[in-house]
Amino acid sequence: MAEYWEMDPGADPRNRLLMKTILYAALAGATLLPAQPTKTPDFTGVWGPFTAGRGGGDPKLAPPPAGQLVLKPEYAKPYEARRAAEAEANKRGEQLASSGAQCIPYGVPTMMSVAVYPVEIIQTAKQMTIISEAFSEVRRVYLDRPQAPIEDVAPGYYGRSVGKWDGDTLVVDTIGIKTAASGYRGMPHSEKMRITERFKMITPDVMHDQITIDDPVVLEKPMVYTLAYKRLPNYEMVEFVCDNNREYVDEKGVVRMRVK
């Protein structure tokens, strides 16, 4: 496009210089405007497992297939034996002892997906609290502080979780999971296990949680899988307490064990 002052040969050269200076300043100002910040998603609400197809949600919103679980040889053999024993017990209509059956918390990451039970998220500027309806398990993700060295974290069922924003994705780093906590599909793990989650809103009502499990002691390579959730806007969480049905208190106040 021709500049207007070039189209007017009679224009005062000083005016042309002034107009060019104003134009260049305006263009420079336009390029220096700060980019609009990405809006931070609010995950607050109750989320149930998302199922796609066959009367469920849009298959395009389904999570990608899980990666392959590759255990180191010394852990793979007992793990496969356990899975085979569980399958045989299921055929007989029985259930082998599990953490849930023994009132032991599932912990991270298993608590993020227990059967059909939903999870509730309460999000603030400094913390995201995740509550699982199954067994009323609670974990806290700190958004305002750095992660601690793994050797400084006392092992527990939920570990220590810290999160940071990567655009519209919340990246959560969790360490300090005790070996008694149930791993992915009952996989064994060491106290060096590290879990990275990427929470992302796929639509306003569908959320994905991509979970990467890294354990240099047990795994040959990181295990990656994704959980999908659908928002349940009117759902009210209910109390779910695991009752201890193996012990009782007799008439003298003594704790005793029930025997078959």
C-alpha positions in Angstrom: 0.0 0.0 0.0 1.4 3.4 -1.0 2.0 5.8 1.9 -0.4 8.7 1.7 2.4 11.3 2.0 4.2 9.8 -1.0 1.0 10.4 -3.0 1.2 14.1 -2.2 4.4 15.5 -3.7 3.5 18.9 -2.3 3.4 17.8 1.3 5.8 19.5 3.7 8.8 17.2 4.3 8.7 18.0 8.0 5.1 16.8 8.1 6.0 13.6 6.3 8.8 13.0 8.9 6.4 13.7 11.8 3.8 11.3 10.4 6.3 8.5 9.8 7.6 8.9 13.4 4.0 8.7 14.8 3.3 5.6 12.6 6.4 3.8 13.6 5.8 4.5 17.3 2.2 3.1 16.9 3.5 0.0 15.2 6.2 -0.5 17.8 3.6 -0.1 20.6 1.3 -2.7 19.0 4.1 -5.3 18.9 5.0 -4.7 22.5 1.6 -5.3 23.9 1.8 -8.3 26.3 0.1 -11.5 25.2 -3.2 -12.2 26.9 -2.7 -14.8 29.7 -4.2 -18.2 29.3 -7.3 -18.6 31.5 -6.6 -21.0 34.3 -9.2 -23.8 34.3 -11.3 -24.4 37.4 -11.6 -28.2 38.0 -13.9 -27.6 41.0 -16.8 -30.1 41.0 -17.8 -33.7 41.1 -16.5 -35.9 38.3 -17.6 -39.5 37.4 -15.9 -42.0 35.2 -16.4 -41.2 31.5 -17.4 -44.0 29.2 -17.6 -43.6 25.4 -19.7 -45.4 22.9 -22.6 -47.8 23.4 -24.9 -45.2 24.9 -22.0 -43.4 26.6 -20.2 -40.2 25.6 -18.6 -39.1 22.4 -15.9 -41.6 21.4 -13.7 -38.7 20.2 -13.4 -37.6 23.9 -12.3 -41.0 25.1 -8.8 -41.3 26.5 -6.1 -42.9 24.5 -5.3 -46.6 25.1 -3.0 -47.4 28.1 0.6 -48.1 27.5 2.2 -51.4 28.2 3.1 -52.3 31.8 6.7 -53.7 31.6 8.1 -54.9 34.9 11.7 -55.9 35.5 12.0 -59.7 35.5 12.3 -60.2 39.2 9.0 -58.4 39.7 7.2 -59.6 36.6 7.0 -63.3 37.5 5.3 -62.9 41.0 3.0 -60.2 39.5 1.8 -62.5 36.8 1.3 -65.3 39.3 -0.8 -63.1 41.4 -3.0 -62.0 38.4 -3.5 -65.6 37.5 -4.6 -66.5 41.0 -7.0 -63.6 41.0 -8.5 -64.8 37.8 -9.0 -68.3 39.1 -10.6 -67.0 42.3 -13.0 -64.9 40.3 -14.0 -68.0 38.3 -14.9 -69.7 41.6 -16.9 -66.6 42.7 -14.3 -65.8 45.3 -12.1 -62.8 45.9 -8.5 -62.8 47.0 -7.5 -60.4 49.8 -6.9 -56.9 48.5 -6.3 -53.5 50.0 -9.9 -52.6 49.7 -11.1 -55.8 51.3 -8.8 -55.2 54.2 -9.9 -51.5 54.7 -6.4 -50.4 53.6 -6.5 -47.1 51.6 -5.9 -47.4 47.9 -3.8 -44.3 47.8 -2.3 -42.7 44.8 -2.8 -43.3 41.9 -5.5 -46.0 42.3 -7.9 -43.8 44.3 -8.3 -41.7 41.2 -10.4 -44.5 39.6 -12.2 -47.0 41.8 -15.1 -48.8 40.0 -18.0 -46.4 39.3 -17.3 -44.1 42.2 -16.8 -40.4 41.5 -14.2 -37.9 42.8 -14.7 -34.4 43.9 -12.2 -31.6 43.3 -12.1 -28.4 45.4 -9.7 -25.9 43.8 -8.3 -22.7 45.2 -5.3 -20.5 44.2 -3.0 -22.4 46.6 -4.4 -25.9 46.7 -6.4 -28.5 44.8 -8.1 -31.0 47.1 -9.2 -34.3 45.6 -11.7 -36.5 47.4 -12.7 -40.0 46.3 -16.1 -41.2 47.2 -14.8 -44.7 47.6 -13.5 -45.0 51.1 -13.6 -41.1 51.4 -9.9 -40.9 50.5 -8.4 -37.4 50.4 -5.3 -36.0 48.7 -3.9 -32.5 48.6 -2.1 -30.9 45.7 -0.1 -27.8 46.7 0.0 -25.1 44.0 2.1 -22.5 45.8 5.3 -24.3 46.7 8.1 -26.4 45.2 8.4 -30.2 45.5 10.7 -31.5 48.3 13.5 -34.0 47.7 12.1 -37.5 47.7 14.4 -38.6 50.6 12.8 -35.9 52.8 9.2 -37.1 52.3 7.9 -39.6 54.8 6.2 -42.4 52.7 2.4 -42.4 52.9 -0.6 -43.6 50.9 -1.0 -40.3 49.1 2.5 -39.0 49.1 3.3 -35.3 48.6 1.8 -33.7 45.5 2.7 -30.3 44.1 1.2 -28.8 40.9 2.2 -26.1 38.4 0.4 -24.7 35.4 1.6 -25.5 31.8 -0.8 -23.3 29.9 -4.3 -24.7 30.5 -2.9 -28.0 31.9 -2.2 -28.7 35.5 0.9 -30.8 35.9 1.1 -32.6 39.3 4.2 -34.3 40.6 3.7 -36.9 43.4 6.4 -38.6 45.4 6.6 -40.5 48.7 4.1 -43.3 48.1 4.6 -46.2 50.5 4.9 -49.7 49.0 1.7 -50.8 50.8 -0.3 -48.5 48.6 -2.0 -50.3 45.6 -0.2 -49.6 42.4 -1.7 -49.5 38.9 -3.7 -52.7 38.5 -2.0 -54.0 41.6 1.5 -53.6 40.2 4.4 -53.6 42.8 6.4 -50.5 43.2 9.2 -49.1 45.3 9.4 -45.9 47.4 11.2 -44.3 44.6 8.1 -44.3 42.4 7.3 -40.9 41.0 3.9 -40.1 39.5 3.3 -37.2 37.0 -0.3 -36.3 36.2 -1.5 -33.8 33.5 -5.1 -32.6 34.3 -6.7 -31.0 31.2 -10.2 -30.0 30.4 -11.1 -31.5 27.0 -14.5 -29.9 27.0 -16.3 -27.9 29.8 -17.7 -31.2 31.0 -15.0 -33.8 30.2 -11.6 -33.9 31.9 -8.6 -36.1 31.3 -6.0 -37.1 33.8 -2.9 -38.5 32.1 -0.9 -40.5 34.6 2.8 -41.4 34.1 4.4 -43.8 36.6 8.1 -43.9 36.8 9.9 -46.3 39.0 13.6 -47.0 38.3 13.6 -50.0 40.7 10.5 -51.9 39.4 9.7 -50.7 35.9 11.6 -51.2 32.7 10.0 -48.1 31.3 7.5 -45.5 32.5 3.8 -46.7 32.5 1.4 -44.2 31.0 -2.4 -44.3 31.0 -5.2 -41.8 31.0 -8.4 -41.5 33.0 -11.4 -39.7 31.7 -14.1 -38.0 33.8 -17.5 -36.5 33.1 -18.8 -33.6 35.2 -21.7 -34.5 37.5 -23.2 -31.0 38.2 -26.0 -32.1 40.6 -24.3 -35.0 42.3 -23.8 -35.0 46.1 -20.9 -37.0 47.5 -22.0 -39.6 50.1 -20.1 -41.1 53.0 -18.3 -44.3 52.3 -16.5 -45.8 55.3 -14.8 -49.1 55.3 -16.0 -51.0 58.4 -13.7 -53.3 60.2 -15.6 -56.6 60.3 -12.7 -58.7 61.6 -12.6 -57.5 65.2 -15.1 -56.7 67.8 -15.2 -55.5 71.4 -16.7 -58.0 73.9 -18.7 -57.2 77.0 -15.6 -56.5 79.0 -14.3 -54.0 76.5 -11.6 -56.4 75.2 -10.9 -56.3 71.4 -11.2 -59.8 70.0 -10.8 -61.3 66.5 -13.7 -63.0 64.8 -12.9 -66.5 63.6 -14.6 -68.5 60.9 
